[in-house]
């Protein structure tokens, strides 16, 4: 399996790179600053240094079995990092059958949520994270309008706990009754989704058990 991870120096991206290497996969880690990549050198790891608007980024994406988009804003200011990443990947993958898996956020949508979550928790969350959510909404729309074999993954509050392998999944709405998940479990789920076709052109809400 050959996979490219965009956002490889981020917390989920780093875990995805390490997990993929542990699975025996060949990994291309795309970063803007290689000094920020906290993954030891490995014979199956290539580090590609590209900005999202770099035309040469396509060479790090094309010909892979899967691409994982695990970008994240560093603060709460207005950003287009996820939307820009989605556009770059969609352009590079046009006409291919490469799997494209992207991390979004459970807080974007309220359909199917309970009263408390829908009318109190998520409105407050959306007010605090409005810039990041606006970016993710554009990212999702860009991906869904593409012809790629995409999967969008929406986790709730992220923690730094270990991978448990116990992940609740709902493709028809939110996961109710669970409000957090470890970044390690998210990274593992991204790779599982990239390695199969069961979630192609599907949005999956996930949470820890």
JOKAJO-V346720 format. One record per residue. N is the residue number from 1. D_LAST is the distance of its C-alpha to the last C-alpha in whole Angstrom. Layout:
n=N d_last=D_LAST
n=N d_last=D_LAST
This chain:
n=1 d_last=28
n=2 d_last=30
n=3 d_last=28
n=4 d_last=28
n=5 d_last=26
n=6 d_last=27
n=7 d_last=26
n=8 d_last=26
n=9 d_last=27
n=10 d_last=24
n=11 d_last=21
n=12 d_last=19
n=13 d_last=22
n=14 d_last=23
n=15 d_last=20
n=16 d_last=20
n=17 d_last=24
n=18 d_last=23
n=19 d_last=20
n=20 d_last=23
n=21 d_last=26
n=22 d_last=24
n=23 d_last=23
n=24 d_last=27
n=25 d_last=27
n=26 d_last=30
n=27 d_last=29
n=28 d_last=31
n=29 d_last=30
n=30 d_last=31
n=31 d_last=32
n=32 d_last=35
n=33 d_last=35
n=34 d_last=35
n=35 d_last=35
n=36 d_last=32
n=37 d_last=30
n=38 d_last=28
n=39 d_last=28
n=40 d_last=31
n=41 d_last=34
n=42 d_last=33
n=43 d_last=35
n=44 d_last=33
n=45 d_last=32
n=46 d_last=34
n=47 d_last=34
n=48 d_last=35
n=49 d_last=37
n=50 d_last=37
n=51 d_last=36
n=52 d_last=35
n=53 d_last=38
n=54 d_last=40
n=55 d_last=41
n=56 d_last=41
n=57 d_last=37
n=58 d_last=37
n=59 d_last=38
n=60 d_last=35
n=61 d_last=33
n=62 d_last=35
n=63 d_last=35
n=64 d_last=32
n=65 d_last=29
n=66 d_last=27
n=67 d_last=27
n=68 d_last=24
n=69 d_last=24
n=70 d_last=22
n=71 d_last=25
n=72 d_last=24
n=73 d_last=27
n=74 d_last=28
n=75 d_last=29
n=76 d_last=29
n=77 d_last=32
n=78 d_last=33
n=79 d_last=32
n=80 d_last=32
n=81 d_last=30
n=82 d_last=27
n=83 d_last=30
n=84 d_last=33
n=85 d_last=30
n=86 d_last=29
n=87 d_last=33
n=88 d_last=34
n=89 d_last=32
n=90 d_last=33
n=91 d_last=36
n=92 d_last=36
n=93 d_last=34
n=94 d_last=36
n=95 d_last=37
n=96 d_last=35
n=97 d_last=32
n=98 d_last=30
n=99 d_last=26
n=100 d_last=25
n=101 d_last=22
n=102 d_last=21
n=103 d_last=19
n=104 d_last=19
n=105 d_last=17
n=106 d_last=15
n=107 d_last=18
n=108 d_last=21
n=109 d_last=21
n=110 d_last=20
n=111 d_last=21
n=112 d_last=19
n=113 d_last=17
n=114 d_last=18
n=115 d_last=21
n=116 d_last=20
n=117 d_last=18
n=118 d_last=21
n=119 d_last=24
n=120 d_last=23
n=121 d_last=20
n=122 d_last=20
n=123 d_last=24
n=124 d_last=24
n=125 d_last=22
n=126 d_last=24
n=127 d_last=27
n=128 d_last=26
n=129 d_last=25
n=130 d_last=27
n=131 d_last=29
n=132 d_last=26
n=133 d_last=25
n=134 d_last=28
n=135 d_last=28
n=136 d_last=25
n=137 d_last=26
n=138 d_last=29
n=139 d_last=27
n=140 d_last=25
n=141 d_last=29
n=142 d_last=31
n=143 d_last=28
n=144 d_last=28
n=145 d_last=32
n=146 d_last=32
n=147 d_last=33
n=148 d_last=30
n=149 d_last=28
n=150 d_last=25
n=151 d_last=21
n=152 d_last=20
n=153 d_last=16
n=154 d_last=15
n=155 d_last=12
n=156 d_last=12
n=157 d_last=13
n=158 d_last=13
n=159 d_last=13
n=160 d_last=15
n=161 d_last=13
n=162 d_last=13
n=163 d_last=11
n=164 d_last=9
n=165 d_last=9
n=166 d_last=6
n=167 d_last=6
n=168 d_last=6
n=169 d_last=10
n=170 d_last=12
n=171 d_last=16
n=172 d_last=18
n=173 d_last=16
n=174 d_last=14
n=175 d_last=10
n=176 d_last=11
n=177 d_last=9
n=178 d_last=7
n=179 d_last=9
n=180 d_last=9
n=181 d_last=8
n=182 d_last=10
n=183 d_last=14
n=184 d_last=14
n=185 d_last=11
n=186 d_last=12
n=187 d_last=16
n=188 d_last=15
n=189 d_last=13
n=190 d_last=17
n=191 d_last=19
n=192 d_last=17
n=193 d_last=18
n=194 d_last=22
n=195 d_last=22
n=196 d_last=22
n=197 d_last=24
n=198 d_last=21
n=199 d_last=20
n=200 d_last=23
n=201 d_last=25
n=202 d_last=21
n=203 d_last=19
n=204 d_last=15
n=205 d_last=13
n=206 d_last=9
n=207 d_last=7
n=208 d_last=4
n=209 d_last=0
